[in-house]
Amino acid sequence: MTVLSAPSEGLARAPLLFLLAGLFSAAALCGKGMPPAAAAAVASLVCAGLLLVSSLYRPARFFPFMAALSLLAFCISLAAGLRMNSFSPVDGSPVIDGGEVVLERPWGYRRALVVEGRSGRYLIRVRPYRAAREGDLVSFSGRAVPFP
């Protein structure tokens, strides 16, 4: 009788896939309004649960590896959740600002400008005849909306 190492199961094929699944679940939960610490705890549980469910063969140091990977999922998800919550949400309020054009590119029929303003960085769509070059100083007014 021989012992198979089962190289085709989840842990041997993609060990960081479980970490990524935990991170994605934490990002989705933080996006829905869950506190970052709770979302990070869910991420570590998702990581550990997927490791346990998908690994039929458990090598000698499987549980310490699972604990380390779950702790890593917790730490990365906590840092990502805190970073996601550090930005203020865009509420569609009117913006009057100005700044330097740091990037200018075509965007369909229009032109896209990335402007480093006094209150942040903005992506502005303008008509082709109003395009500015990189380094130009512009002033703008409008309504700030998030990307869909």
N, C-alpha and C positions, 0 to 999 in steps of 0.2 A: 504494500500500500504506500502511495506517495502523497505527500502534502502539497497541495497546489497553492501557489502564492497569489493567485487570482489577480493578474495584472490588468484585467479588463474591467474591474469594478471602479466605482466613482473616485475613491480616495487616491488610487494609484494613477488614474488617468488625468484627473484635474483637481489637485489638492486646494487650489485657491478659488475654485468655483463656489465652494461653500462659504468662504469669506465674502465673496462678491454677492451671493444671495442674501446674506445677512445685511450687508451694506445697502443693497437695493431696498430691502424691506424697511430698514430704518429711515432711508431717505423718503420713501413713500409715506411712512407714518409721520415723520416730521413735517412733510408737506401738508398733511391733513390736520396738523395742529397739536400733535402729541409732543410732550416735553422731550428734549433730547436724551435725558437719562433713561426714561422709560423706553424710548425707541431703541436705545443702545442695548438695553437689557433684552428686548425682544430680538434684536439682531443676534446676540450671542446665543439665545435659545434656538433661533432658526438655524444657525450654523451648527450647533451641537445636534439638533434633531435631524437635520439632513445627513450629517455624518453617521449618526447611529442607524438611520433607516437605510441608507444606500450602501453601507459596508457590511457585507455578509461575513467576510473574513477579517478578523481583528488581530493584527500583529501584536507582538509583546508589549510595545509601548504605545498602544493605540489611545488609551484613555488620557495619559499625560499630553499626548499630541492634540487630542480633541480639546482638552482644557486650555492649552496654549492657543489654539486656533480660535476658540470661543472668546478668550480674553482679548486677543488681537482684534476680533470682530467688534467687541464691546468698545475698545479704545478708539478704533478708527471711526466707528459709527457715532460715538460721542463727540469726537472732534468735528466730524462732518455735520452733525446736527447742530452743534454750537455755531459753526460757521454759517450754516444755512439760516439760522435764526438771528444772526448779527445784522442782516440787511433789513432795512425798513421796507415794508411792502409798498408797491406803487399803487396809488389810489386814484389816478386819473385826474389829479388836480392840475390847474394851469401852471406852466413853468415859463419864466422869463429869465434867460441866462445868456451867457456868451462865453467864448473860449477859443482855443486853438484847434484846428482840424488836424487830427493825428493820422487819419486814414480816409482815403476816398476811393471808392470802387463802383463799377456799374452794378446795378441791381435790377434786372429786368429792363423795362423801358426807362426807369429812373436811375438816379445816382444815390449812393449811400455814403453818408459822412459820419465818421466817428469823431465826436467833438469832446475834448477834455474841458468841461466847464468848471465854474467855481463850486458848484454843488454836486459834481459827479460827472460821470461819463455818459454821453448820450449817443444813440444811433438815430440819425436823421435821414429821412428820405426826401430828396429834392428833385425837381424837374431837371432835365439835362442842361437847359440853358442857365440854370442857377447854380451849377456845380462850382465848388470852390476847390482850390488845390491844397495839398497837404502843407501845413505851416501857416495858412491864412487864418486871420482872426475873424470870427463871425459872431453875430448875435442872433438869437432865435427866441421865438415864443411859440407856445403850443400846449398840447396836453400830453402828459407822460402816460403811456400805457405799457403794460408788460407784454412780453412775447407770448403767443398762444402755446 
